[in-house]
Amino acid sequence: MLRTLIIDDEDDAREKVAFLLKRYCADTVEVLAECADGEEALDAIGKHAPDLLFLDVEMPRMTGFELLRKVGRPTFDVIFTTAHDHYAIKAIKFSAIDYLLKPIDIDQVKEAVARVLEKRGAQGADARVPQLMENTRPGAQPTTLSVPAQDGFVVVKLADIIWLEASNFYTVLHLRGGRQLVATRTLKDFEEMLAGTDFQRIHRGHMINLAHLERYIKGTGGQVVMAGGRTLDVSRTQKDGLLARMGRG
């Protein structure tokens, strides 16, 4: 059984999650307490030593991220709940922590609980939470990415990624040293997640790390030469965006 806390400043949101868990996940989840703010949650965590938190991102006085930083090194898993905070969602995705978008429905809840059960059976409490806390420090720029693979997650330094290649519903990350990693996310997912970083989409099938760009070759769309010598095509529709990022726009 997953000993669980529900933490949300909205009464209706707490009650809905509690109802769904009790109605549809009673054989795997035990709700220990419902908390309306971070201070209540800190007390409940100390008292109950939970296995799982359903944790709202945006709460008055103490956000979900701030709560986790106060806990220190958590021994529980976290499923975030959020309605609209795009920065929060991006930070969560960087760390590959689970989250539910409000309004929450039963399918979301059951799938999230199933993922927690599967992961805990393989490796215990979530080792990615400390990475999330680092990525959400005020003013922090994420330096690592938890990449979902077929057998779990791999933490990769952004600086080690040379370019990313679309492969049907997967993405191949080409890393320093000639290593490759197949991620169970689309290239579009990575494009959204890596917006605002040194990564740039250059083609429907390619996104590059500008830090590893060695040369641009003129043409209708042109080509780029990446560290390691790989030459990639640039599409006409992505050319202007690339040249602008290179300071040539």
C-alpha positions in Angstrom: 0.0 0.0 0.0 1.2 3.5 -0.8 0.8 5.7 2.3 -0.3 8.9 0.8 -0.7 12.6 1.6 -2.8 15.0 -0.5 -1.5 18.6 -0.3 -3.5 21.4 -2.0 -4.8 24.8 -0.9 -8.1 24.3 -2.8 -10.7 22.3 -0.8 -12.4 21.0 -3.9 -9.1 19.8 -5.5 -8.1 17.9 -2.3 -11.6 16.3 -2.0 -11.6 15.2 -5.6 -8.2 13.5 -5.5 -9.2 11.9 -2.2 -12.5 10.6 -3.6 -10.8 9.2 -6.7 -8.1 7.4 -4.7 -10.6 6.0 -2.2 -13.0 4.9 -4.9 -10.7 3.5 -7.6 -7.3 2.9 -5.9 -8.3 1.6 -2.5 -6.4 -1.6 -2.9 -3.1 0.2 -3.5 -3.4 3.6 -1.9 -4.1 4.6 1.7 -4.8 8.3 2.2 -3.3 9.3 5.6 -4.1 13.0 5.6 -5.2 16.0 3.5 -3.2 19.2 4.0 -4.3 22.7 3.0 -0.8 24.3 3.0 2.9 23.7 3.3 3.1 24.0 7.1 0.4 21.4 7.6 2.2 19.2 5.1 5.5 19.4 6.9 3.9 18.3 10.1 2.1 15.5 8.3 5.2 14.3 6.6 7.1 14.2 9.9 4.2 12.4 11.6 3.3 9.8 8.9 6.5 9.2 6.9 4.4 8.8 3.7 5.3 6.9 0.5 3.6 9.3 -1.9 2.5 12.9 -2.1 -0.1 14.4 -4.4 1.4 17.9 -4.2 0.0 21.2 -5.6 2.6 23.3 -7.3 1.2 26.8 -6.6 0.1 27.4 -3.0 0.2 30.6 -0.9 3.2 31.2 1.4 4.9 28.0 0.3 5.0 26.4 -3.1 5.3 22.7 -3.7 8.9 23.1 -4.7 9.7 25.1 -1.6 8.1 22.4 0.6 10.3 19.8 -0.9 13.4 21.9 -0.3 12.4 22.2 3.4 12.0 18.4 3.6 15.6 18.0 2.5 16.2 14.6 0.9 12.7 13.1 0.5 12.1 9.3 0.9 8.7 9.5 -0.8 7.5 9.8 -4.4 5.8 12.9 -5.7 2.9 13.4 -8.1 2.5 17.1 -8.8 -0.9 18.6 -9.5 -1.1 22.0 -11.3 -3.6 24.0 -13.4 -1.5 26.4 -15.4 2.1 27.1 -14.3 4.0 26.5 -17.5 7.4 27.1 -15.8 6.6 24.5 -13.2 5.6 22.0 -15.8 8.8 22.6 -17.7 10.9 22.1 -14.5 9.0 18.9 -13.7 9.6 17.6 -17.2 13.3 18.3 -17.0 13.4 15.9 -14.0 10.8 13.5 -15.4 8.7 13.7 -12.3 5.0 12.8 -12.8 2.4 15.5 -12.8 -1.4 15.8 -13.3 -3.1 18.7 -15.0 -6.2 20.0 -13.4 -9.1 19.3 -13.7 -7.9 15.8 -12.7 -9.7 12.7 -13.9 -9.6 9.1 -12.8 -7.6 7.9 -15.8 -4.8 10.3 -14.9 -4.8 9.2 -11.3 -4.8 5.5 -12.0 -2.0 5.8 -14.6 0.1 7.9 -12.2 -0.3 5.6 -9.3 0.5 2.6 -11.5 3.8 4.3 -12.6 4.7 5.0 -8.9 4.0 1.3 -8.0 6.1 0.1 -10.9 9.0 2.4 -10.2 9.1 1.7 -6.4 9.1 -2.0 -7.1 12.2 -1.6 -9.2 14.2 1.1 -7.3 12.5 2.5 -4.2 11.7 6.1 -3.6 12.2 8.6 -6.4 15.9 9.6 -6.8 14.9 12.3 -9.2 13.3 14.6 -6.6 16.7 16.1 -5.5 17.4 16.9 -9.2 14.0 18.6 -9.4 14.8 20.7 -6.4 18.1 21.8 -7.9 16.4 22.7 -11.2 13.8 24.8 -9.4 16.0 26.9 -7.2 15.3 30.7 -7.8 17.2 31.8 -10.9 18.4 28.2 -11.6 19.1 27.1 -15.1 18.7 23.3 -15.5 21.9 21.6 -16.3 20.7 18.0 -16.4 17.8 16.2 -18.0 16.1 13.0 -16.8 15.5 11.1 -20.1 12.8 8.5 -20.0 14.1 5.2 -21.6 12.4 1.9 -22.0 13.8 0.5 -18.8 13.6 3.6 -16.6 15.3 7.0 -16.6 18.8 8.2 -17.5 20.1 11.5 -16.1 22.1 13.3 -18.9 24.0 16.6 -18.7 22.7 19.1 -21.3 26.3 19.9 -22.2 26.9 16.3 -23.3 24.0 16.3 -25.9 25.3 17.2 -29.3 22.1 16.7 -31.3 18.7 15.0 -31.2 17.2 12.9 -33.9 13.5 12.1 -34.4 12.8 8.3 -34.8 9.1 7.7 -35.1 7.6 8.2 -31.6 11.1 8.1 -30.1 14.1 10.4 -30.0 17.7 9.4 -30.3 20.1 11.6 -28.3 23.6 11.8 -29.8 26.1 12.4 -27.0 29.7 13.1 -26.6 32.0 10.2 -27.1 29.8 8.7 -29.8 27.2 7.5 -27.3 23.5 7.3 -28.2 20.5 7.1 -26.0 16.9 6.3 -27.2 14.3 8.3 -25.3 10.6 7.4 -25.2 9.6 11.0 -26.0 9.1 12.7 -29.4 11.4 15.4 -30.7 8.5 17.9 -30.3 8.5 17.1 -26.6 12.1 17.9 -26.3 11.7 21.0 -28.4 9.1 22.3 -25.9 11.1 21.3 -22.9 14.4 22.7 -24.1 13.0 26.1 -25.2 15.1 28.9 -23.8 18.3 26.8 -23.7 21.1 26.4 -26.3 19.1 23.9 -28.3 17.6 24.8 -31.7 15.3 22.9 -34.0 16.8 22.9 -37.5 14.7 20.3 -39.3 11.7 18.2 -38.7 14.0 15.4 -37.8 16.9 17.2 -36.0 17.5 19.6 -33.1 21.0 20.7 -32.3 23.0 22.0 -29.3 24.4 25.3 -30.5 27.3 24.8 -28.1 28.5 22.0 -30.3 27.9 23.7 -33.7 31.1 24.0 -35.6 30.1 25.3 -39.0 27.2 26.4 -41.1 27.2 25.7 -44.9 25.1 28.0 -47.1 22.3 26.6 -49.2 18.6 26.7 -49.7 18.3 25.7 -46.2 21.9 25.0 -45.7 23.7 22.4 -43.5 25.5 22.4 -40.2 28.6 20.5 -39.1 28.4 19.4 -35.5 31.2 18.4 -33.1 32.3 14.9 -34.1 32.0 15.7 -37.8 28.3 14.9 -38.4 26.7 17.0 -41.2 23.0 17.7 -40.8 20.5 19.4 -43.2 18.7 22.6 -42.2 15.2 23.0 -43.6 14.2 26.3 -45.3 11.6 26.9 -42.6 14.1 26.6 -39.8 17.0 28.5 -41.5 16.1 32.0 -40.3 15.6 30.9 -36.7 19.0 29.2 -36.7 20.8 32.1 -38.3 19.2 34.5 -35.7 20.4 32.3 -32.9 23.9 32.4 -34.5 23.8 36.2 -34.5 23.5 36.2 -38.3 19.8 37.0 -38.6 
